[in-house]
């Protein structure tokens, strides 16, 4: 059993796999398609972060069982291709939530207090104690675009500091604390002093904040983007910063980012004194990386040992207890979501005199996932018979 971990994933992941008996290879950087295909020979489990692209060709060339994205996003993975090859994909939707939320709050304070000016002048030897344009966060209106795991935590922290919180989300979300939901993005932008964005990286969110949205904002607004680089039109942001419509910004994600530290970083926002630029480090704390390494590794190993897919982003979600290996075996059947497959599977069980102890089936738009615990005594032909069921993608026996 082999695992490949790329992009400097925390060492706790390696430790977890090695304890489970895996041979582990780690790499600090990402890989291009050709290098990755070569490196995946004989690999069962792959761990990546945000820079490694998993294309249909990668999945077609490898014999992967599962992939873990050691981050929140999964846009770097072709999930449909993974499903069609029977590869389960897991991510870490909650593990770095607090770290991102804390950075948002820290940057709001830096921007409202204009600390970047004071810090730069102090480094230049200028003792500037002026309170000019330095404000408290208390009483300011914060607008949160996207009220998911991170947005809701930002809301809680901001409200504790005395901010008035408004939020907009395309989905119905439970209001937390005294936050106020608004019906449209335009309504949010027109009334708040600070805008922070926490939406996913779906194509529908490309240029969610563009010139039209900047025109809807109050003069002197502050903007933070710690979600995805393509969500904000960077050129429009730079233009509004230079005109003064936007008084300051904090940007952690960019439409184009270096693959590693050896490549140069270039952005139209560079050189603007009222912009906080950070290199995609919203979730980069020791605590977050430890939590992510533990969580994703655990989910990958649970899938391998029990077949459980409860937190998978592309498989039907089933919570499964560990299989009873004496005397039972667990059979896992991944197939295209078409009618009649389960009936054929049960027909195979009957033909092979298999006694089914328990059975589970879940489907999504793409695939079906059937799990059966059976008596350990069955014909050697059972695996091949299941593999030959029409529309079968993958069969595993635990």
C-alpha positions, 0 to 999 in steps of 0.5 A: 500500500502506497501513499503520495503526499505533495505540496508540503502537507503537514508531517502528521499525515505521513505519520498517520499513513505509516502507522496504518502500514503505508509506504509514504512518499512526500514532496514539497512542491506540486507536480505537472501532469506528466510528472504526476502520472509517473509518480502515481504508479502503484499509489493507492492514496494521493494527498494534495493541496491547492496547486496540483491539478488532477485531470481526467488523464491523471485519473485514467492513467493511475490506479488510485483508490482515493484522493485527499485535498488537504484544504477546503477547495476541490476546484483543482480536482476533476470530480466527474473524472474521479467519480467515473474512475471510482476514486473517492475525494475527501477535503477538509471543510472545517479544519482551517476555518478559525485560522481564516476567520482570525486573519480576516479580523486582524486585517480589518483592524489593520485597515481601519486603524491604517496601521500599515501607514504607521508601521511603514513610517516607523520602519523609515524612522518617522515617529507618527502618533497622529490619529488622522483617519484611524478608526475603531471597528466598533460600530462599523458595518461589516458585510459578509458575502457567503455565510458558510463555515468561514463567513459565519465564524467571521460574523461571530468574531466581528459581532463580539467586537461590536460590529454590525454584521450583514450577510448575503448568501445565495442559499438559505443560511441560519442567522447566527447571533444578531447578524442581519440577512439581506436579499441581494448583493447590491443591498449589502454593498450599499450599506456596509463599511467593510466587505469580506468575501467567503464564497466557493470557487465555482465558475458562477462566482467568477468576477462576482465583484467587478466594476458594477459592484464597486460602483454600488459600494460606499465611498471609502469602503474596505474590501477583503478577499480570502476566498478565491482569486477569480472572485474579484476583478483585480484590475477593477479593484486596483482602479478603485483603490487608486481613485480612492473609492476603495480606501483599502484592501486585503487580498490573500488569493489571486487569479494567477499564483506561483506554483512555489516560492521559486517563481515570481509573484506579480499583481497589479495590486503591488506597490499600493500602500493601502493594500495588504497582500498575503501569499494565500496563507489564510489557513496557514497556521500550525493548528490548522495544518495539524487539524487538516492533516489529521482529519483528511488522513483519517477520512482516507484511511476510514474509506480504505478500511471500512468503505465509509464515504460520509465526508466525500465530495463526489461519492454518495455519503454513507457512514459505515462501522468497521467490517466484522472480519470474522466471519464477514467480508465487506463488498463495495460496488461503485457503479453508474447511477442507472436503474437495475444495478442493485437487482443484478448485484443481488442476483450475483449474490444468489448465484454464488450462494452468498448470505448477505448480513447487511446492505447499503445503497446510496446514489448521487447524480453520477454514481451509485455506491452499494455496500454489503457485508456477507458471510466469508464463505463465497465462491472465488468467482464472486469478484469477477461476477460483480466486476462484470455487472453492466455499468460497474466502475469499481469493485473492492472486497475488504 
